């Protein structure tokens, strides 16, 4: 039991996926999974595919049905929104190539939560 405990606690666990980005309002560094900035309190929507905060203003897909966001790289090959199952291309289905080319792009310059 002691051997297992000493093996599992050395070295201490680390999350290698944590990336940091500057807050778009105050430039404080925040983790990509944070839903708000600890400095200025700005809130960020979560990507419906990965759960990461949608902080970047480019390469963002917005569902035409539920208006939630996802990074385009997570939507590649999908024909429906992972949250509401609305068609990605706004029609009835569509192939993955068509779905990937019909994603909506929009800048996130205002507070993202004001849109809901």
N, C-alpha and C positions, 0 to 999 in steps of 0.2 A: 504494500500500500504506500509506504514512504517512497519507494523507488518510483512508482508511477506518479506520485505527486511532485517529486523533484524533477522528473523529466518533463512533465506537462507545464510546469511553471517557469522553466528556464529555456530559452530567453522569454521575457514577458511578451504576450501576444501583441501584435501590431496590426492595424488595418492598412494594408498597402493600397487600397483603392481610394483613400481620402485625397482629394484634390482641393486646392484652395483657389478662390477667385476673389477679385475685388468687388465689393458691393457697388452696384451701379449708382447709388445715391451718395455714399460717403467715402468710398474707396477702402473701407476696412476689409481685411482679409477674412473670408468666411469659407466654411467647408461646403463642398458641393451638395451635401445632403441636408444642409440647414434650411429651414423653412422661413427663417427671418434673420436679420442682421442684429447682432448683439450690441452694436454701437448706436445705430440710428433707428432700429425697430422696423425697417422696411420688411415687408412680407413678400415671399416668392412662391409661385405655384410649383407644384411637384410634377415631374414628368410621369405620365400615366404608364409608361413602359418600364422605366428604371427606378423611379422614386427619387431620383436626383432633383435638386432644385433647378428650375429653369431660370438661370441667371443670365446666360448669354442671349443676345438679341438676334443672332443669326442662326440659320439652320434649325428653326423651330417650326414644328407642324402644329396647327390648331384644328381641332375637330370642328367640322361645320355643324354638327348636331349638338354636342354638349359643351363646346367651347373650351375644353381642357386642352393642355399642351403636352407635347412630347418632342424630344429631340429627333430630328429626321433620321439619324442613323438607327435609332430604335424602331422606327416605323417602316424601314426598308423591308419589302416583302409582305407586309401586312395588307389585308384588304378591308379590315374593319378596325375601328377604335377599340383598344383594349378595355376601355372603361364602359362605354355605352353601346358598343358593337355597331355603331353607325358606319355606313360604307365610307371608306377613305376617299374615294373619288366623287362622293356625293350621289352616285348612281346605285344601281342594284348590283353590287359585286365589283367585278373588274379584276384583271390579273395583277400580279405583284409588280410587274414592270410599269403598268399603267398607274397603279396606286402610288408607286414611288414618284412618278412624274407629276402627279396632281396634288401634291401636298401644298397646303397654304403656308405662305411665308408672311410674317408680320413682325415689325419691330416692337420691342417691349420698352418703350420710353416712359410710359406712365406707370403708376402703381398697378400691377397686374390684377390685384383683387378688386379694383374699382370697376372692372368690366363685368362682374357677376352680380 
